[in-house]
């Protein structure tokens, strides 16, 4: 095969990978939440230091599913995995994925089949940004600075889109995607 043909094939595979990655983020546009310990909340251009931050810390994903009008769909497989970190300086990072999907047959991330790219994208999501907490130390809102689904970049989500509750060492998150459609994530504080 000529060099130019190989270049075109590799470029097409990369484009398919990027398209598949965007599809995953769209399917799982639920991954992010935030908060941490120094407990600061931005108001106007001032930072108010708070006495508590209920969401700060490191959380491991216990379960996750999409509720589509009462039908539960395991969007990250039957054994979802992930980690959510809310830092004390009010930054967050979250990565969720399905650890049960098959590895790329080639062993090379830049050289997979279209189906392998699609499976990888629709079974993982990474998001990072900043967040706020309210006067009670509860989740306020998040500002997405970057994501593996670029459509989320720059988006702010508040309590009307993400409902976050902490009960002891558990954090329950419900991300509303549409009317009657929401992602439910259950996290456990890392030990």
N, C-alpha and C positions, 0 to 999 in steps of 0.2 A: 504494500500500500504506500502511496506517495506521502511525503511529509505534509503537504498542504491538506490532503484528505484527513490525515491524523489530527492536524490542528483544528480543522472544522468539526470533527467528531468530538474532540476534547472540549471545544468551546460550546458546542450544543449540550454536552453533558453538564457543564458548569451552569448554563442557562436553565436547564431542567432542574438542577439542584436548587438554584435560587428561587425558581417558581414553586418548587415543592416546599421549600422552607417557608415561604410566604403563606402557602396553603395551610401548613401546620399552625402557624401563629393565628391565622384567621379561625381555624377550627378550635384552637385552644386559647383564644384570647381571654384567658382568665388568670394568667399567672402573674400576679404581683400583688403585693400588699406591703405596708411598711410601718416602721416605727422603731424607736430605740431609747436608750437610757438617758443621755444627757438631757433628754426630755425638753427639746426646744420646739417651739411652734412659731412659724413665720407669720407675722401679722403686719401688713403694710410692708415696710422695709426694715422692721425691727425684729429681733429674735427674742422671744420671751422664754426664759428658762422655767421649766416646770418641775414639780416635785416628784412626779412619777410618769412612767411610760409603761403601760401594760403589755405592749406588743414587742418591746425590745428583746432581742436575743436571737438564738438560732433554733429553728424549727425543722423537724423532719416530717415529710409527707407520710400520712398513715393511710388515707383513702382519698379518692377523688372520682367524681363522675359528673356527667352532664345530665341535668333533669330537663327533658323536653316534654313539657305538658304532662308530667307524671311518669314518663318513660325514662328509666335510668339507663344511660349509655356509658360504658367504661371506656372513655376516650383515651385513657393512658394504660389500657389493659387491665388485667385482673390483679396485678401486683404493682401499682404505680409507685414511682420513687421520685424524690426531689428534696430540695432544701431551700428554706426561706430564711434570710438573715436581715434583721432590722438593727442597724448600728446605732450607737449612742449619739452620733452626730447627724442623725436623721437621714441616712441613706439606706437603701434596701437593694437586695439582689435575690432573685428566685430562679431556680432551674427545676423544671419538672420533665419527666420522661417515662417511657415504657421500657423497662429493662429487659423485657422478654422478646423484643423484636430480633430477627436474625442479623448477624453481622454481614457486612458487604462481602460478597464472594471473592472479589479481587483483593480485599484487604487494604484498598487504597481509597480514601475518602473522595479524591478527585476523579475516580474512575469506577463509577457504579452504574448500575442499570437505572433507567427511569423509574422503575417500580421500587428499587431500593431507595432512591432519593425521596420518592413520594412517601414511603413508609417512614423514613427517618424524620422528614419534616412534619408529618401528621402525628408523630408520637413524641415530640419534644418541644419545649419552649423555654427560652431564657429572657429575663427582663431585669433591668436595673434602673434606679432613679433615686428620687428623694421622696420624703413623706412628712406628714405632720401628725400631731396628736392634739386632742382637744384639752380643755381645762381639767378633765377627769383622767387624763392619760390614755384615753381610748383613741383608736385609729381615726384620723381625720380625712386626709386625702393623700393621693400619690401623684407624682409627676414622673412620667416615664421618660427617661433620658435616652435609653437605648433598648432594643429588643431584637430577637432573632426574627420577629415579624415587624418589619419596618413601618407598617401602617400604625403601630402603637407609639412610635417615637414622637415625643412632644405632647402626648395626650395626658390630660389631668383627669383622674377618676376620684370621685368623692363617695360619701356614704350612700348616695342614691344609686351608685353603680356597684359598690363593694361593701358588703356588710361583714364586719370582722368582730368576732366576740372571743374573749379570752376567759376560760374557766379553768383555774388552776394551771396545770401543765398542758392544757389543750387550747388550740386556737382553731376556731371554726370560721371559714370564709365562704361567703356566697357571692359570686360575681354574676350580676344580671347581664345577660347578653341581649335579650329581647323579651317581648311579652310572653310569659310562661316558659322561658328558657333561661336556665342559670347553671353555672358550674359550682359544684359543692366540693370544697377541699377541707380535709380534716388534718391538722398538723399537731405534732407532739413536740414539746420542748426537748431539745437535745440535752443529754446528761453528760 
